[in-house]
Amino acid sequence: AGEQFKFAPQADWGNDFGGQATINDVAGAGITVDGTNLVCGNPGWYLLHIVNGTEQKLEVLKPEVYLMGSVAPVNDWSINADNLFTVPTDENGEFVSPAFSADGEVRICVKFEGFDWWQTEFVAFDGKLAFRGRGDDQDRVNVKAGEKAYINFAAGTCTFK
C-alpha cells in the first residue's frame, strides 16, 4: 500500500506514463493518481493489463493463474475455476496449482478478456519462468500426476514437485 509506479515502453525513462492513463481497477487495488504516478491503495497481488498506444490504459485485474489441458484437474482447453492456482498472501509467496491429474505436459496461463489462453501462456525451464509472448509454441515440460506447480513471480521462478 502506498507504493507509486508508472510505465515506460522501453527499459529507460522517456515516454513514461501513469496518471495520464485511463484506469479500470476491476480488482479493487485502490489505484489513485499522484501527479504522473499511480499509487496502490490496497496491498496485494494484481494482474496488470497495460495498453500503450494512441490511448494509454491500465486495467487492474485479480491475479488468476490457471492450469490448462491434460494435466489440469478439469482436462479441457478453457478457463475453469477448478484449475485455478492459489494466490499467496505475502509479496514473496508462491502461487500454487492444484495437483496435476495425470502425467503429461504442463500448460499454464493467465486470463485476459479478448485473448486466447495460449497468448498469455508461460512455463518454466530449469526453474526459471519463460513467457510465450508473441512467439511460437513453447517446448514442453513434463510433470507427474500428484505434483503441483509453485510459482514465485517476485523471483521469476517455478518448480514442479
Buried (B, 14 or more C-beta within 10 A) or exposed (E): EEEBEBBEEEEEEEEBBBBEBEBEBEBEBBBBBEEEBBBBEEBBBBBBBEEBEEEBBBBBBBBBBBBBBBBBBBBEEEBBEEBBBEBBEEEEBBBBBBEBBBEBBBBBBBBBEEEEBEEBBBBBEEEEBBEBEEEEEBEEBEBEEEBBBBBBBEEEBBEBE
